[in-house]
Amino acid sequence: MAKYSNPILFSSYFGIDPDELDKANLLDPFINVDLELFIDPVLLEKCSYEEISKEAVGDFRKHFTNVIRLLTISENEGDAAWKGAEKLLKLEEPSENGLGYGGSSRSGSSRSYEIKQSILRTSAEIIRLGAKDPDMISLMGFFEEGVGPDTISDFTTWVIFSRLAGITRDFVNARM
């Protein structure tokens, strides 16, 4: 892991008592380096925030149902349906996320084109075998070389980003 200096906690930067974050069941992340934590879509339903356990779970399933629908009608890699599924599968790490292996920064990273294509190929193959469950996308780490919790966390974050931002906004607004 890269070395970092002077990590700054969210609570320190914004002058919030860390106990308030704890009472609200929120992390007190560093604002300038990544935390080695990941969002596991399988665990979203267990979140104490309904915005995540209900709404974000629904967002995740709807989003990946659309990926599945596109891959189902795709006849060849690179056709219009394949490209549509490709656009929906965002593998870049949102810099606002602050989760993963960044270590010395929070600039975010992206996975290679080959990884994205590999995920789509495996998903298409699983669909051809009869599985059409959007939750199976979260299991890609078991099927794909180079796809682990960091990648799964990143694409999950893109799908539920507005819900995460809403929880942060509501917490901050309640203190103003």
C-alpha positions as CSV (number, residue, x, y, z in Angstrom):
1,M,0.0,0.0,0.0
2,A,1.2,3.5,-0.8
3,K,2.3,5.7,2.1
4,Y,0.2,8.8,3.0
5,S,0.7,11.6,5.4
6,N,-1.6,13.8,7.3
7,P,-4.9,11.9,6.8
8,I,-7.8,14.1,7.5
9,L,-11.0,12.7,9.0
10,F,-14.4,13.9,7.7
11,S,-15.4,14.9,11.3
12,S,-12.2,17.0,11.8
13,Y,-12.5,18.7,8.4
14,F,-16.1,19.7,8.9
15,G,-16.1,20.2,12.6
16,I,-18.5,17.4,13.5
17,D,-18.3,15.4,16.7
18,P,-17.3,11.9,15.7
19,D,-19.8,10.5,18.2
20,E,-22.6,12.1,16.1
21,L,-21.4,10.1,13.1
22,D,-21.3,7.0,15.2
23,K,-24.8,7.5,16.6
24,A,-26.0,8.0,13.0
25,N,-24.4,4.7,12.0
26,L,-22.1,6.5,9.5
27,L,-18.4,6.2,8.8
28,D,-16.0,8.9,9.7
29,P,-13.9,8.5,6.6
30,F,-10.7,10.2,5.6
31,I,-11.3,12.9,3.1
32,N,-7.9,12.6,1.4
33,V,-7.1,8.9,1.4
34,D,-9.0,5.7,0.7
35,L,-10.4,3.4,3.4
36,E,-9.8,-0.3,2.7
37,L,-13.5,-1.0,2.8
38,F,-15.9,-2.1,0.1
39,I,-19.6,-1.9,-0.6
40,D,-20.9,-5.5,-1.0
41,P,-24.2,-5.4,-3.0
42,V,-25.2,-8.7,-1.3
43,L,-25.2,-6.9,2.1
44,L,-27.2,-3.8,1.0
45,E,-30.4,-5.3,2.3
46,K,-29.0,-5.5,5.8
47,C,-28.2,-1.7,6.0
48,S,-30.0,0.2,8.8
49,Y,-30.8,3.0,6.3
50,E,-34.0,2.3,4.3
51,E,-32.5,4.5,1.5
52,I,-30.0,1.7,1.1
53,S,-31.9,-1.5,2.2
54,K,-34.9,-0.7,0.1
55,E,-34.3,2.1,-2.5
56,A,-30.7,1.3,-3.3
57,V,-31.4,-2.4,-3.5
58,G,-34.2,-1.6,-6.0
59,D,-31.9,0.7,-7.9
60,F,-29.2,-2.0,-8.1
61,R,-31.6,-4.7,-9.3
62,K,-33.3,-2.4,-11.9
63,H,-29.9,-1.3,-13.2
64,F,-28.6,-4.8,-13.6
65,T,-31.9,-6.1,-14.9
66,N,-31.3,-3.6,-17.7
67,V,-27.8,-5.0,-18.3
68,I,-29.3,-8.5,-18.4
69,R,-32.0,-7.4,-20.8
70,L,-29.5,-5.9,-23.2
71,L,-27.2,-8.9,-23.1
72,T,-30.2,-11.2,-23.6
73,I,-31.0,-9.6,-27.0
74,S,-27.4,-9.0,-28.0
75,E,-26.4,-11.3,-30.9
76,N,-22.8,-10.4,-31.1
77,E,-20.2,-8.5,-29.1
78,G,-20.1,-4.9,-30.2
79,D,-23.7,-4.8,-31.5
80,A,-26.0,-2.0,-30.2
81,A,-27.4,-4.1,-27.3
82,W,-23.9,-5.1,-26.2
83,K,-22.7,-1.4,-26.4
84,G,-25.7,-0.4,-24.3
85,A,-24.8,-3.0,-21.6
86,E,-21.2,-1.8,-21.8
87,K,-22.3,1.8,-21.1
88,L,-24.3,0.6,-18.0
89,L,-21.3,-1.3,-16.6
90,K,-19.3,1.6,-15.1
91,L,-16.1,0.3,-13.6
92,E,-14.4,3.6,-12.7
93,E,-14.0,4.3,-9.1
94,P,-15.9,7.4,-8.1
95,S,-13.3,9.7,-6.4
96,E,-16.0,10.7,-3.9
97,N,-16.2,7.1,-2.8
98,G,-13.0,7.0,-0.8
99,L,-13.1,3.3,-0.6
100,G,-10.6,0.8,-1.9
101,Y,-6.9,0.5,-2.2
102,G,-5.9,4.1,-3.3
103,G,-3.8,4.6,-0.2
104,S,-2.1,7.9,-1.0
105,S,-5.0,9.6,-2.7
106,R,-8.7,9.4,-3.5
107,S,-8.4,10.2,-7.2
108,G,-10.2,6.9,-8.2
109,S,-9.1,4.4,-10.8
110,S,-10.6,2.5,-13.7
111,R,-10.5,-1.1,-14.7
112,S,-9.3,-2.1,-18.2
113,Y,-11.5,-2.5,-21.2
114,E,-10.6,-6.2,-21.2
115,I,-12.0,-6.6,-17.6
116,K,-15.2,-4.9,-18.6
117,Q,-15.5,-7.1,-21.7
118,S,-14.7,-10.2,-19.7
119,I,-17.5,-9.4,-17.2
120,L,-19.9,-8.9,-20.0
121,R,-18.9,-12.1,-21.8
122,T,-19.3,-14.1,-18.5
123,S,-22.6,-12.4,-17.8
124,A,-23.8,-13.2,-21.3
125,E,-22.8,-16.8,-21.0
126,I,-24.6,-17.2,-17.6
127,I,-27.7,-15.6,-19.2
128,R,-27.5,-18.1,-22.1
129,L,-27.4,-20.9,-19.5
130,G,-30.7,-19.6,-18.1
131,A,-29.9,-17.3,-15.2
132,K,-31.5,-13.9,-15.4
133,D,-31.1,-12.7,-11.7
134,P,-29.6,-9.2,-11.4
135,D,-27.9,-10.2,-8.1
136,M,-25.7,-12.6,-10.0
137,I,-23.7,-9.6,-11.3
138,S,-22.5,-9.2,-7.7
139,L,-21.0,-12.7,-7.8
140,M,-18.6,-11.8,-10.7
141,G,-15.7,-12.0,-8.3
142,F,-16.2,-15.8,-8.1
143,F,-16.3,-16.1,-11.9
144,E,-13.8,-13.6,-13.2
145,E,-10.1,-13.3,-12.9
146,G,-9.2,-9.8,-11.9
147,V,-12.6,-9.0,-10.5
148,G,-12.7,-8.7,-6.8
149,P,-14.4,-6.7,-4.0
150,D,-12.9,-3.4,-5.2
151,T,-14.4,-3.7,-8.7
152,I,-17.7,-4.9,-7.4
153,S,-17.8,-2.1,-4.9
154,D,-17.1,0.5,-7.6
155,F,-19.8,-0.6,-10.0
156,T,-22.3,-0.8,-7.0
157,T,-21.3,2.7,-5.9
158,W,-22.1,4.1,-9.3
159,V,-25.6,2.6,-9.2
160,I,-26.4,3.7,-5.6
161,F,-24.4,7.0,-5.6
162,S,-27.4,9.3,-5.3
163,R,-28.7,7.3,-2.3
164,L,-25.3,7.6,-0.5
165,A,-25.1,11.3,-1.3
166,G,-28.6,11.8,0.0
167,I,-27.8,10.2,3.3
168,T,-24.7,12.4,3.7
169,R,-26.7,15.5,2.6
170,D,-29.5,14.7,5.1
171,F,-27.0,14.2,7.9
172,V,-25.2,17.5,7.2
173,N,-28.5,19.4,6.7
174,A,-29.8,18.2,10.1
175,R,-26.8,19.8,11.8
176,M,-27.2,23.2,10.2
